[in-house]
Amino acid sequence: MKRTIFEAKTRLLMRRDRRAFAAMLRNERVDEPTFVENMSKSSARIALHSFDSSPFYRDLYTAAGFSRIDIAEPDNFTSLPIVTKTMLRDGGDRLLSSTVPSRRALVSQTGGSTGAPLRVRNDADAPTAAMWWRIYRWWGVHPGDDMAFIYRRLRRGKEALAYAAQWWPSRHIHLDARAITDASIEEFVRKWERVHPRLLVAYVEGATAVATHLAKLGRTLPTTAVSVTAAMLQPGQRALLESVFQAPVFDTYRSAEIPWIAAECEAHEGLHVAADQRRVDIVDDQGRQVREGAEGSVVVTDFSNEVFPLVRYEMGDRSRRIEGRCGCGRAFPRIAPVQGRLADVIRTPSGRRITGGLSGLFLGDPGAIRQMQIVQAADYGIVIHYVPSAPGSGTVAAESAVRSLRELLAEDLPVTAVEVASIESQGGKARLVISNAPEM
């Protein structure tokens, strides 16, 4: 009944999103030449729109020597300047388009877990709903199903009532990722057992905190699918979540700046870029495309945000492209799960900066630990904090991780591993690396 009512409501109130959804499903199955041509045209279109309507981009591209004719040429797209978070913060309202109605500008702000919060605008006319309808479909979930969320934003009072009315008869339950305690988890579980949601959408660390609490008590909360975001999903965390929630875990890549960038499908062979709505480029420190399969910085272009364009925007994350086509048959390219932020850097006295390979330290025995975090002191010494699957069970895996990190460093730095009860997070998110070592 809930699915039927959802379909009726969207036919009446969300016709544009339904048309976008139908187009997105067709786009998943286009042939390679058509896909490449469509992405190339979309890239040039949003770059030209940005130049024509945004003072920020007009100044940026002109200063870099690009004319309007240059920008309209698709082959020049990967040579356009990259937009950094600092540039975005300093640019402010100068990024806004002068040709798009201001009513379409929806304020969005990052959580600031790895730095100062960043205020951007999403486009109210973007087909965001259709994007998550499509991805939920990959997971065997209908958008009208009951759901559970572990996020940092909770609605209260009139806002909560309006939200419940909007989604009726579907039911959504929430847990505040900023205030997870044993008591709040138990209240969340009581709601869960009344609603029986088919999907859990959560920050990685928030879902891990709930699962850890329940695993200690030998309890489970079965569902159909678990979707996680906002931090790197470590192998031990996936195993823990799948055990407690008795469902497959789907990693996703999204942000306050650009929602729904990429997500795992049912094949779990990497994250599909929603490439009819987003473009993801992997670049080196000079902004040049890296070779296929090489790790680099993630640069994203949002084709659907015309009010506050984000063109070749550096997310501050690292990943790599996956070669070939996914077993699911979808046309969209894939990236590997994000392997930590650009801020997740180990420094050495010789001036080296190590940003890659850190998330795989426990891949030799992924079931041995649930979480890890690398902490570097001001004297360059390193301690790997790890949470084992069971107390005292991760010693051998930790010793192997220490050896692997020493080989990666290739310098005589002290590296140790310490078992901890938990990894500290901020608002349901946790850093992979915390380094207090000075820049050389």
SEBADREN-713123 format. One line per 4 residues: number of its first residue (from 1); their letters; for each residue y, z, x of N, C-alpha, C. Coordinates in steps of 0.2 Angstrom, whole numbers, plus 5000, padded with zeros to 4 digits. Layout:
N
NUM> A> Y,Z,X,Y,Z,X,Y,Z,X  ...
% end
This chain:
440
1> MKRT> 4994,5000,5004,5000,5000,5000,5006,5000,5004  5006,5004,5010,5012,5004,5014,5014,4998,5017  5009,4994,5019,5010,4988,5022,5012,4983,5017  5010,4983,5011,5012,4979,5006,5020,4980,5004
5> IFEA> 5021,4986,5004,5028,4988,5002,5033,4986,5008  5031,4987,5014,5035,4984,5020,5036,4977,5020  5030,4973,5018,5031,4966,5018,5036,4964,5012  5036,4967,5007,5041,4966,5001,5048,4968,5003
9> KTRL> 5049,4973,5006,5056,4975,5008,5059,4970,5013  5055,4968,5018,5057,4964,5023,5059,4957,5020  5055,4955,5016,5056,4948,5013,5063,4948,5009  5064,4954,5006,5070,4955,5002,5076,4956,5007
13> LMRR> 5076,4960,5012,5081,4963,5016,5082,4960,5023  5076,4957,5026,5076,4956,5033,5073,4949,5034  5076,4944,5030,5074,4937,5030,5075,4934,5037  5081,4935,5040,5082,4932,5046,5077,4935,5052
17> DRRA> 5075,4941,5051,5070,4944,5056,5063,4941,5055  5062,4940,5048,5055,4937,5047,5055,4930,5050  5060,4926,5049,5060,4919,5052,5060,4919,5060  5063,4924,5063,5063,4925,5070,5056,4927,5072
21> FAAM> 5052,4931,5068,5046,4933,5070,5041,4927,5069  5041,4923,5064,5037,4917,5064,5038,4913,5070  5044,4912,5072,5046,4908,5078,5043,4911,5084  5043,4917,5085,5041,4921,5091,5033,4920,5091
25> LRNE> 5029,4920,5085,5022,4919,5086,5021,4912,5088  5025,4907,5086,5024,4900,5088,5025,4899,5095  5030,4903,5098,5032,4902,5105,5027,4905,5110  5022,4909,5107,5017,4912,5111,5012,4907,5114
29> RVDE> 5011,4902,5110,5006,4897,5111,5008,4890,5113  5015,4889,5115,5017,4883,5117,5014,4881,5124  5014,4874,5126,5011,4872,5132,5016,4874,5138  5013,4873,5144,5017,4875,5150,5024,4871,5150
33> PTFV> 5024,4865,5150,5030,4861,5151,5035,4863,5145  5033,4864,5139,5038,4866,5134,5041,4873,5135  5036,4877,5138,5039,4884,5139,5044,4884,5145  5043,4880,5150,5047,4880,5156,5054,4877,5153
37> ENMS> 5054,4872,5149,5060,4868,5147,5064,4873,5143  5060,4876,5138,5064,4881,5133,5067,4887,5137  5064,4890,5142,5067,4895,5146,5073,4893,5150  5072,4887,5153,5078,4884,5157,5084,4883,5153
41> KSSA> 5083,4880,5147,5089,4879,5142,5092,4885,5140  5088,4890,5138,5090,4897,5136,5094,4900,5142  5092,4899,5148,5095,4903,5153,5102,4900,5154  5103,4893,5154,5109,4890,5155,5114,4891,5149
45> RIAL> 5111,4891,5143,5115,4893,5137,5118,4899,5138  5115,4905,5139,5118,4911,5139,5123,4912,5145  5121,4909,5151,5126,4909,5157,5132,4906,5155  5132,4900,5151,5138,4896,5149,5142,4900,5144
49> HSFD> 5138,4903,5139,5142,4907,5134,5145,4913,5138  5142,4916,5143,5145,4922,5146,5152,4920,5150  5151,4914,5153,5157,4911,5157,5163,4910,5152  5161,4907,5146,5166,4905,5142,5170,4910,5138
53> SSPF> 5166,4916,5137,5169,4921,5132,5170,4928,5135  5167,4929,5141,5168,4936,5145,5172,4936,5151  5178,4939,5151,5182,4939,5157,5178,4941,5163  5173,4946,5162,5170,4948,5168,5166,4943,5171
57> YRDL> 5162,4939,5167,5158,4934,5170,5162,4928,5173  5168,4926,5169,5172,4921,5171,5175,4922,5178  5177,4929,5180,5179,4930,5186,5174,4931,5191  5168,4933,5189,5162,4934,5194,5160,4927,5196
61> YTAA> 5159,4922,5192,5156,4916,5193,5161,4912,5197  5168,4912,5195,5173,4908,5198,5174,4911,5206  5174,4917,5207,5174,4920,5213,5168,4918,5218  5162,4917,5215,5157,4914,5219,5157,4907,5220
65> GFSR> 5162,4903,5217,5162,4896,5218,5159,4892,5213  5157,4895,5207,5154,4891,5202,5159,4889,5197  5159,4882,5195,5163,4879,5190,5159,4879,5183  5162,4878,5178,5159,4877,5171,5153,4872,5171
69> IDIA> 5155,4867,5175,5149,4861,5175,5143,4864,5179  5145,4868,5185,5139,4871,5189,5135,4875,5184  5138,4879,5180,5135,4884,5176,5130,4881,5171  5133,4875,5168,5129,4872,5163,5123,4868,5166
73> EPDN> 5122,4868,5172,5116,4865,5175,5111,4870,5176  5105,4869,5173,5100,4874,5173,5097,4875,5180  5097,4870,5184,5094,4871,5191,5098,4876,5195  5105,4878,5193,5109,4882,5197,5108,4890,5195
77> FTSL> 5104,4891,5189,5104,4897,5187,5102,4903,5192  5097,4902,5196,5094,4907,5200,5099,4908,5206  5104,4904,5207,5109,4905,5212,5115,4909,5209  5116,4910,5203,5121,4914,5200,5121,4921,5203
81> PIVT> 5127,4924,5204,5127,4931,5206,5123,4936,5202  5120,4941,5205,5117,4946,5202,5122,4952,5200  5121,4954,5194,5125,4960,5191,5121,4966,5192  5124,4971,5196,5121,4978,5197,5124,4983,5192
85> KTML> 5121,4988,5192,5123,4994,5188,5130,4996,5189  5132,4996,5195,5138,4998,5197,5143,4993,5195  5142,4987,5195,5146,4982,5192,5147,4982,5185  5141,4984,5182,5141,4985,5174,5146,4991,5172
89> RDGG> 5145,4996,5176,5149,5002,5174,5156,5001,5176  5158,4998,5181,5165,4997,5183,5168,4991,5178  5164,4986,5176,5166,4981,5172,5168,4983,5165  5164,4988,5162,5166,4991,5155,5167,4985,5150
93> DRLL> 5172,4986,5146,5173,4981,5140,5175,4974,5143  5176,4973,5149,5177,4966,5151,5171,4962,5150  5165,4965,5150,5159,4961,5148,5159,4958,5141  5162,4962,5137,5162,4960,5130,5164,4952,5129
97> SSTV> 5161,4949,5124,5162,4942,5122,5168,4942,5118  5173,4938,5119,5179,4937,5115,5177,4933,5109  5172,4929,5108,5170,4925,5103,5165,4927,5098  5163,4934,5099,5158,4937,5095,5161,4942,5091
101> PSRR> 5160,4943,5084,5163,4949,5081,5162,4955,5083  5167,4960,5084,5165,4966,5087,5161,4971,5083  5160,4969,5076,5155,4973,5072,5148,4972,5074  5147,4967,5078,5140,4966,5081,5138,4971,5087
105> ALVS> 5143,4974,5090,5142,4978,5096,5140,4985,5094  5134,4986,5096,5131,4993,5095,5130,4997,5101  5133,5002,5102,5134,5006,5108,5127,5009,5110  5125,5008,5116,5119,5011,5118,5120,5014,5125
109> QTGG> 5117,5020,5127,5118,5023,5133,5111,5025,5136  5111,5024,5143,5105,5026,5146,5105,5033,5147  5099,5036,5148,5098,5043,5149,5101,5046,5155  5102,5042,5160,5105,5045,5166,5100,5049,5170
113> STGA> 5093,5048,5169,5089,5052,5173,5088,5051,5180  5091,5045,5183,5091,5043,5190,5098,5042,5192  5103,5045,5189,5110,5044,5190,5114,5045,5184  5121,5043,5185,5125,5044,5179,5123,5039,5174
117> PLRV> 5124,5042,5167,5123,5038,5161,5127,5031,5161  5124,5026,5158,5127,5020,5158,5128,5017,5151  5134,5016,5149,5136,5014,5142,5136,5006,5141  5132,5004,5137,5132,4996,5136,5132,4995,5128
121> RNDA> 5132,4989,5126,5132,4987,5119,5126,4982,5118  5122,4984,5113,5117,4979,5111,5120,4975,5105  5117,4969,5104,5119,4965,5099,5115,4966,5092  5119,4968,5087,5116,4969,5080,5113,4963,5077
125> DAPT> 5115,4957,5079,5111,4951,5077,5105,4949,5081  5104,4952,5086,5098,4951,5090,5092,4952,5086  5086,4948,5087,5080,4949,5083,5076,4955,5085  5079,4961,5087,5075,4966,5090,5069,4968,5086
129> AAMW> 5070,4969,5079,5064,4971,5075,5059,4966,5075  5060,4960,5075,5055,4955,5076,5051,4955,5083  5055,4957,5088,5051,4958,5094,5046,4964,5094  5048,4969,5091,5043,4975,5091,5037,4973,5086
133> WRIY> 5039,4970,5080,5034,4968,5076,5028,4964,5080  5031,4959,5084,5026,4955,5087,5022,4959,5092  5025,4963,5096,5021,4967,5101,5016,4972,5097  5018,4975,5092,5014,4979,5088,5008,4976,5086
137> RWWG> 5009,4969,5084,5003,4965,5082,4998,4964,5087  5000,4964,5094,4996,4963,5099,4991,4969,5100  4994,4975,5097,4990,4981,5098,4986,4983,5092  4986,4979,5087,4982,4980,5081,4986,4985,5076
141> VHPG> 4992,4985,5077,4996,4990,5073,5001,4986,5068  5002,4988,5062,5007,4985,5058,5013,4989,5058  5019,4986,5057,5025,4990,5058,5026,4994,5052  5023,4993,5046,5023,4998,5041,5018,5004,5041
145> DDMA> 5014,5004,5047,5010,5010,5047,5013,5016,5049  5010,5022,5048,5013,5028,5050,5013,5029,5058  5018,5032,5060,5019,5032,5068,5022,5039,5070  5020,5040,5077,5023,5046,5080,5027,5044,5086
149> FIYR> 5032,5048,5087,5037,5046,5093,5038,5053,5097  5038,5052,5104,5040,5057,5108,5046,5054,5112  5052,5055,5110,5058,5052,5113,5063,5058,5114  5069,5056,5117,5074,5061,5118,5079,5061,5113
153> RLRR> 5079,5057,5108,5084,5057,5102,5080,5059,5096  5083,5064,5093,5080,5066,5086,5086,5065,5081  5084,5063,5075,5089,5063,5069,5088,5069,5065  5094,5072,5063,5095,5078,5059,5099,5077,5053
157> GKEA> 5098,5082,5049,5102,5082,5043,5102,5075,5039  5108,5073,5037,5109,5067,5033,5106,5061,5036  5107,5060,5043,5104,5055,5047,5096,5055,5046  5093,5060,5047,5086,5061,5046,5084,5059,5039
161> LAYA> 5087,5061,5034,5086,5059,5027,5086,5051,5026  5092,5048,5029,5093,5041,5028,5087,5037,5032  5085,5040,5037,5080,5037,5041,5073,5037,5037  5072,5043,5034,5066,5043,5031,5066,5039,5025
165> AQWW> 5072,5038,5021,5072,5034,5015,5071,5026,5017  5074,5025,5023,5074,5018,5026,5066,5016,5027  5062,5020,5029,5056,5019,5031,5050,5020,5026  5053,5023,5020,5048,5025,5015,5044,5019,5013
169> PSRH> 5038,5019,5011,5034,5025,5011,5030,5027,5018  5032,5023,5023,5029,5025,5029,5032,5031,5032  5028,5035,5036,5030,5041,5038,5030,5041,5046  5036,5044,5049,5037,5044,5056,5038,5052,5058
173> IHLD> 5034,5054,5063,5035,5061,5065,5038,5060,5072  5042,5066,5074,5045,5065,5081,5044,5072,5085  5044,5071,5091,5044,5077,5096,5050,5075,5101  5054,5080,5102,5060,5079,5106,5057,5080,5114
177> ARAI> 5058,5074,5117,5055,5074,5124,5059,5079,5129  5065,5081,5127,5069,5085,5131,5068,5093,5130  5064,5094,5125,5062,5101,5124,5055,5102,5122  5050,5100,5127,5043,5101,5125,5041,5108,5128
181> TDAS> 5038,5112,5123,5035,5118,5124,5028,5118,5121  5025,5124,5122,5018,5124,5119,5019,5125,5111  5025,5128,5109,5026,5129,5102,5028,5123,5099  5032,5119,5102,5034,5112,5099,5029,5107,5099
185> IEEF> 5024,5108,5104,5018,5103,5104,5014,5105,5098  5013,5112,5097,5009,5114,5091,5012,5112,5084  5018,5112,5084,5021,5110,5078,5021,5102,5077  5021,5099,5082,5020,5091,5082,5013,5090,5080
189> VRKW> 5008,5093,5083,5001,5092,5081,5000,5094,5073  5003,5099,5071,5002,5100,5064,5005,5095,5059  5010,5092,5061,5013,5086,5058,5008,5080,5058  5006,5079,5064,5001,5074,5066,4995,5074,5061
193> ERVH> 4992,5080,5061,4986,5081,5057,4987,5080,5049  4994,5080,5047,4995,5079,5040,4996,5071,5039  4999,5068,5044,5001,5061,5043,4996,5056,5046  4992,5058,5051,4987,5054,5055,4990,5047,5057
197> PRLL> 4995,5047,5061,4999,5041,5063,4994,5036,5067  4995,5029,5066,4991,5024,5069,4994,5022,5076  5000,5024,5077,5003,5023,5084,5007,5028,5086  5006,5030,5093,5011,5035,5096,5015,5031,5101
201> VAYV> 5022,5031,5101,5026,5028,5105,5030,5034,5109  5030,5034,5116,5032,5040,5119,5034,5038,5126  5039,5042,5129,5040,5042,5136,5033,5044,5139  5032,5042,5145,5026,5043,5149,5025,5051,5150
205> EGAT> 5030,5054,5153,5029,5061,5154,5029,5065,5148  5032,5063,5143,5032,5067,5136,5025,5067,5134  5022,5061,5133,5015,5060,5131,5010,5064,5135  5011,5064,5142,5007,5067,5147,5007,5075,5146
209> AVAT> 5013,5077,5144,5014,5085,5143,5010,5087,5137  5010,5083,5132,5006,5084,5125,4999,5084,5127  4997,5078,5130,4990,5077,5132,4987,5083,5136  4991,5085,5141,4989,5090,5146,4987,5097,5142
213> HLAK> 4992,5098,5137,4991,5104,5133,4985,5104,5129  4984,5098,5126,4978,5098,5122,4971,5097,5125  4971,5094,5131,4965,5094,5135,4963,5101,5138  4968,5105,5139,4966,5112,5141,4962,5115,5136
217> LGRT> 4964,5114,5130,4961,5117,5124,4955,5113,5121  4953,5108,5125,4948,5104,5122,4949,5100,5116  4955,5098,5114,4957,5095,5108,4959,5088,5109  4958,5084,5103,4960,5077,5103,4964,5076,5097
221> LPTT> 4968,5070,5098,4972,5068,5092,4971,5060,5091  4966,5058,5088,4964,5051,5088,4969,5047,5084  4970,5041,5087,4975,5036,5084,4972,5029,5085  4976,5024,5084,4974,5017,5085,4977,5014,5092
225> AVSV> 4983,5016,5094,4986,5014,5100,4991,5019,5102  4992,5019,5109,4997,5023,5112,5002,5018,5116  5008,5018,5115,5013,5014,5119,5017,5019,5123  5018,5018,5129,5022,5022,5134,5027,5018,5137
229> TAAM> 5033,5021,5139,5038,5018,5143,5042,5023,5147  5047,5021,5150,5052,5025,5153,5051,5028,5160  5044,5027,5162,5042,5029,5169,5036,5025,5171  5034,5025,5177,5028,5022,5179,5022,5025,5177
233> LQPG> 5017,5022,5174,5011,5025,5171,5006,5025,5177  5004,5031,5179,5000,5032,5184,4993,5031,5181  4988,5029,5185,4981,5028,5183,4978,5034,5180  4979,5040,5183,4976,5046,5180,4980,5048,5173
237> QRAL> 4986,5046,5172,4989,5047,5166,4986,5043,5161  4985,5037,5162,4982,5032,5157,4975,5035,5155  4971,5037,5160,4964,5040,5158,4965,5046,5154  4970,5051,5155,4971,5057,5151,4973,5055,5144
241> LESV> 4978,5051,5144,4980,5049,5137,4975,5046,5133  4971,5041,5136,4966,5038,5132,4960,5043,5130  4959,5048,5134,4954,5053,5132,4956,5057,5126  4963,5060,5127,4965,5064,5121,4967,5060,5115
245> FQAP> 4970,5054,5115,4972,5051,5109,4966,5046,5107  4961,5046,5111,4955,5042,5109,4957,5034,5107  4961,5032,5111,4964,5025,5109,4966,5022,5116  4967,5015,5116,4969,5011,5122,4977,5013,5123
249> VFDT> 4979,5013,5129,4986,5014,5131,4989,5008,5133  4995,5006,5130,4998,5000,5132,5005,5002,5135  5005,4999,5141,5011,5000,5145,5017,4995,5143  5023,4998,5143,5029,4993,5141,5034,4994,5145
253> YRSA> 5039,4989,5146,5044,4989,5150,5050,4988,5146  5055,4992,5145,5061,4991,5141,5066,4996,5143  5072,4996,5141,5078,5000,5143,5083,5000,5137  5088,5005,5138,5093,5005,5134,5097,4999,5134
257> EIPW> 5098,4996,5140,5102,4990,5141,5099,4984,5138  5092,4983,5139,5088,4977,5136,5082,4980,5133  5082,4980,5127,5075,4982,5124,5070,4977,5124  5064,4980,5124,5058,4975,5124,5058,4969,5129
261> IAAE> 5057,4971,5135,5057,4966,5141,5050,4964,5142  5045,4968,5142,5038,4966,5143,5033,4971,5141  5027,4969,5139,5022,4974,5137,5015,4971,5138  5010,4976,5138,5003,4974,5139,5001,4971,5132
265> CEAH> 4996,4967,5133,4993,4965,5127,4986,4968,5127  4982,4966,5122,4975,4968,5121,4970,4967,5128  4972,4962,5132,4968,4961,5138,4970,4965,5143  4975,4969,5143,4977,4974,5149,4977,4970,5156
269> EGLH> 4980,4964,5156,4980,4961,5162,4987,4960,5165  4991,4965,5165,4998,4965,5166,5002,4965,5160  5009,4965,5161,5014,4965,5156,5017,4958,5154  5016,4956,5148,5019,4949,5146,5026,4950,5145
273> VAAD> 5030,4946,5149,5037,4946,5148,5038,4942,5141  5043,4945,5137,5045,4942,5130,5049,4936,5132  5046,4931,5135,5050,4926,5138,5054,4921,5134  5053,4921,5127,5057,4917,5123,5064,4921,5121
277> QRRV> 5064,4927,5123,5070,4932,5122,5073,4934,5129  5069,4935,5134,5071,4938,5140,5068,4933,5146  5072,4933,5151,5070,4930,5158,5069,4936,5163  5064,4936,5166,5063,4941,5172,5062,4937,5178
281> DIVD> 5066,4938,5183,5066,4935,5190,5064,4941,5195  5060,4940,5200,5059,4945,5205,5062,4942,5211  5066,4946,5214,5070,4944,5220,5070,4948,5226  5072,4946,5231,5072,4950,5237,5079,4953,5238
285> DQGR> 5081,4956,5244,5087,4960,5245,5093,4955,5245  5092,4949,5246,5097,4944,5246,5098,4940,5239  5094,4943,5234,5094,4940,5228,5091,4933,5227  5086,4931,5232,5083,4925,5232,5076,4927,5228
289> QVRE> 5073,4922,5225,5067,4922,5222,5061,4923,5227  5057,4928,5226,5052,4930,5231,5046,4925,5229  5041,4925,5234,5035,4920,5232,5031,4924,5227  5027,4920,5224,5022,4922,5218,5018,4928,5221
293> GAEG> 5018,4933,5217,5014,4939,5219,5017,4944,5224  5023,4942,5227,5026,4947,5231,5031,4952,5227  5031,4958,5230,5035,4963,5226,5042,4962,5228  5046,4964,5223,5054,4963,5224,5057,4967,5218
297> SVVV> 5064,4966,5218,5068,4969,5213,5068,4965,5206  5068,4969,5201,5067,4965,5194,5074,4964,5192  5076,4957,5190,5082,4955,5188,5081,4952,5181  5084,4954,5176,5083,4952,5169,5089,4949,5166
301> TDFS> 5087,4944,5162,5093,4940,5158,5091,4941,5151  5095,4943,5146,5094,4944,5139,5097,4938,5136  5092,4934,5133,5095,4928,5129,5098,4930,5122  5096,4936,5120,5098,4937,5113,5104,4942,5112
305> NEVF> 5107,4944,5117,5113,4948,5117,5119,4944,5119  5123,4942,5114,5129,4937,5115,5135,4941,5114  5135,4948,5112,5141,4952,5111,5143,4955,5118  5138,4957,5122,5138,4960,5128,5133,4957,5133
309> PLVR> 5135,4951,5136,5130,4947,5139,5127,4951,5146  5121,4951,5147,5118,4953,5153,5114,4948,5156  5117,4945,5161,5114,4939,5164,5112,4940,5171  5106,4940,5173,5104,4941,5180,5106,4948,5182
313> YEMG> 5104,4953,5178,5105,4960,5178,5100,4964,5182  5102,4967,5187,5097,4970,5191,5095,4977,5188  5089,4978,5186,5087,4984,5182,5086,4990,5187  5086,4989,5193,5084,4995,5198,5077,4997,5198
317> DRSR> 5073,4992,5196,5066,4993,5196,5062,4988,5201  5056,4989,5203,5052,4985,5207,5046,4983,5204  5044,4976,5204,5038,4974,5202,5036,4967,5205  5031,4964,5203,5029,4957,5205,5026,4953,5200
321> RIEG> 5027,4946,5201,5024,4942,5196,5016,4941,5197  5013,4940,5191,5005,4939,5191,5004,4932,5190  5000,4929,5195,4999,4922,5194,4994,4921,5189  4994,4914,5186,4989,4912,5181,4991,4914,5174
325> RCGC> 4986,4912,5170,4987,4914,5163,4983,4919,5161  4985,4924,5156,4982,4929,5154,4976,4927,5150  4970,4931,5150,4964,4930,5146,4966,4929,5138  4971,4932,5136,4973,4932,5129,4975,4925,5127
329> GRAF> 4977,4921,5131,4979,4914,5130,4987,4913,5129  4990,4918,5129,4998,4918,5127,5001,4914,5133  5006,4911,5131,5010,4907,5136,5014,4911,5141  5016,4917,5139,5021,4921,5142,5019,4923,5149
333> PRIA> 5024,4923,5154,5022,4925,5161,5021,4932,5161  5018,4935,5166,5016,4942,5167,5019,4945,5173  5021,4951,5173,5023,4955,5178,5018,4961,5179  5017,4964,5185,5013,4970,5186,5017,4976,5183
337> PVQG> 5014,4981,5182,5017,4987,5180,5023,4989,5185  5028,4991,5182,5034,4993,5187,5032,4998,5192  5033,4997,5198,5030,5001,5203,5036,5006,5206  5040,5008,5202,5045,5013,5204,5052,5010,5205
341> RLAD> 5057,5014,5205,5064,5011,5205,5066,5010,5212  5071,5006,5212,5074,5005,5219,5077,5011,5222  5078,5016,5218,5080,5023,5220,5074,5027,5223  5068,5025,5221,5062,5028,5224,5060,5026,5231
345> VIRT> 5064,5028,5236,5064,5026,5243,5062,5032,5247  5057,5030,5252,5056,5035,5257,5060,5032,5263  5063,5037,5267,5067,5035,5273,5064,5037,5279  5065,5034,5285,5062,5036,5291,5068,5037,5296
349> PSGR> 5067,5041,5301,5072,5042,5306,5074,5035,5310  5070,5030,5310,5071,5024,5313,5076,5019,5308  5077,5021,5302,5081,5017,5298,5077,5013,5293  5070,5014,5293,5066,5010,5288,5067,5013,5281
353> RITG> 5066,5009,5276,5066,5011,5269,5060,5008,5266  5056,5013,5263,5049,5011,5260,5050,5012,5253  5049,5006,5249,5050,5006,5242,5043,5004,5239  5039,5000,5242,5033,4997,5239,5027,5001,5241
357> GLSG> 5021,5000,5237,5015,5003,5239,5014,5010,5238  5019,5014,5235,5019,5021,5235,5015,5023,5228  5015,5019,5223,5011,5021,5217,5004,5021,5218  5001,5017,5223,4994,5016,5224,4991,5021,5228
361> LFLG> 4994,5026,5230,4991,5031,5235,4984,5034,5233  4984,5034,5226,4977,5037,5223,4973,5032,5220  4974,5026,5221,4970,5021,5218,4963,5021,5220  4961,5023,5226,4954,5024,5228,4950,5028,5223
365> DPGA> 4953,5033,5220,4950,5038,5216,4955,5039,5210  4957,5035,5206,4962,5036,5201,4961,5041,5196  4954,5043,5195,4953,5048,5190,4953,5055,5193  4955,5055,5199,4955,5062,5202,4962,5066,5201
369> IRQM> 4967,5062,5199,4973,5065,5198,4976,5063,5191  4981,5066,5188,4984,5064,5183,4991,5062,5184  4995,5065,5189,5001,5064,5191,5003,5065,5198  5008,5062,5201,5010,5063,5208,5017,5062,5208
373> QIVQ> 5020,5065,5213,5027,5064,5215,5028,5065,5222  5031,5061,5226,5033,5061,5233,5039,5065,5234  5040,5070,5238,5046,5074,5239,5047,5074,5247  5053,5071,5249,5055,5071,5256,5061,5075,5257
377> AADY> 5060,5079,5262,5065,5084,5264,5070,5081,5268  5075,5085,5270,5081,5082,5274,5079,5081,5281  5073,5084,5283,5071,5083,5290,5066,5077,5290  5065,5073,5285,5061,5067,5284,5053,5069,5283
381> GIVI> 5052,5076,5283,5045,5078,5281,5043,5076,5274  5037,5075,5272,5035,5072,5266,5029,5077,5263  5030,5079,5257,5025,5082,5253,5023,5078,5247  5017,5077,5246,5014,5074,5240,5012,5079,5235
385> HYVP> 5016,5080,5230,5014,5084,5224,5009,5081,5220  5004,5084,5218,4999,5080,5213,4996,5085,5209  4995,5083,5202,4991,5087,5197,4984,5084,5197  4979,5088,5198,4972,5085,5198,4970,5085,5191
389> SAPG> 4965,5081,5190,4962,5081,5183,4959,5088,5181  4956,5091,5186,4954,5098,5185,4956,5102,5191  4958,5108,5190,4960,5113,5196,4956,5112,5202  4958,5111,5207,4954,5111,5213,4950,5105,5215
393> SGTV> 4950,5100,5210,4946,5094,5210,4949,5088,5214  4955,5088,5216,4958,5082,5219,4959,5083,5227  4956,5087,5230,4957,5088,5237,4955,5082,5241  4949,5079,5240,4947,5073,5244,4952,5068,5243
397> AAES> 4953,5066,5237,4958,5061,5235,4965,5062,5238  4967,5068,5238,4974,5070,5241,4974,5069,5249  4968,5071,5252,4968,5069,5259,4968,5062,5261  4965,5058,5257,4965,5051,5257,4972,5048,5256
401> AVRS> 4975,5051,5251,4982,5048,5250,4987,5050,5256  4986,5056,5259,4990,5058,5265,4989,5053,5270  4982,5051,5272,4981,5046,5277,4984,5039,5275  4983,5037,5269,4986,5031,5267,4994,5030,5268
405> LREL> 4997,5036,5266,5004,5036,5267,5006,5036,5274  5003,5040,5279,5004,5040,5286,5004,5033,5289  4998,5029,5287,4998,5022,5289,5003,5018,5287  5005,5019,5280,5011,5015,5278,5017,5016,5281
409> LAED> 5019,5023,5283,5025,5025,5287,5025,5022,5294  5019,5022,5297,5018,5019,5304,5023,5023,5309  5025,5029,5307,5029,5033,5311,5027,5040,5311  5028,5044,5316,5025,5051,5317,5030,5056,5312
413> LPVT> 5028,5056,5306,5032,5060,5301,5027,5065,5298  5028,5071,5297,5024,5076,5294,5023,5074,5287  5016,5073,5285,5014,5072,5278,5009,5076,5276  5010,5080,5270,5005,5084,5267,5005,5083,5260
417> AVEV> 4999,5086,5257,4998,5086,5250,4998,5093,5247  5001,5094,5241,5000,5101,5238,4998,5100,5231  4993,5103,5229,4992,5103,5222,4997,5108,5218  4999,5105,5212,5004,5108,5208,5001,5108,5201
421> ASIE> 5004,5113,5197,5002,5113,5190,5005,5108,5185  5011,5106,5187,5014,5100,5183,5020,5097,5188  5022,5091,5185,5027,5088,5189,5033,5088,5184  5039,5091,5188,5045,5092,5184,5048,5085,5181
425> SQGG> 5050,5085,5175,5053,5079,5172,5059,5081,5169  5063,5075,5168,5070,5076,5164,5070,5072,5158  5070,5075,5152,5070,5071,5146,5064,5067,5145  5058,5069,5147,5052,5065,5146,5051,5060,5152
429> KARL> 5055,5060,5157,5055,5055,5162,5054,5059,5169  5050,5056,5174,5050,5059,5180,5050,5054,5186  5053,5055,5191,5054,5051,5197,5048,5051,5201  5046,5045,5204,5041,5044,5208,5042,5047,5215
433> VISN> 5048,5046,5217,5050,5049,5224,5057,5052,5223  5057,5058,5226,5064,5062,5227,5065,5063,5235  5070,5060,5237,5071,5060,5244,5078,5063,5246  5078,5068,5250,5084,5071,5252,5085,5069,5260
437> APEM> 5082,5064,5262,5083,5062,5269,5089,5058,5270  5093,5059,5275,5099,5055,5276,5098,5048,5278  5102,5044,5275,5102,5036,5277,5104,5036,5285  5101,5032,5288,5102,5031,5296,5107,5025,5296
% end
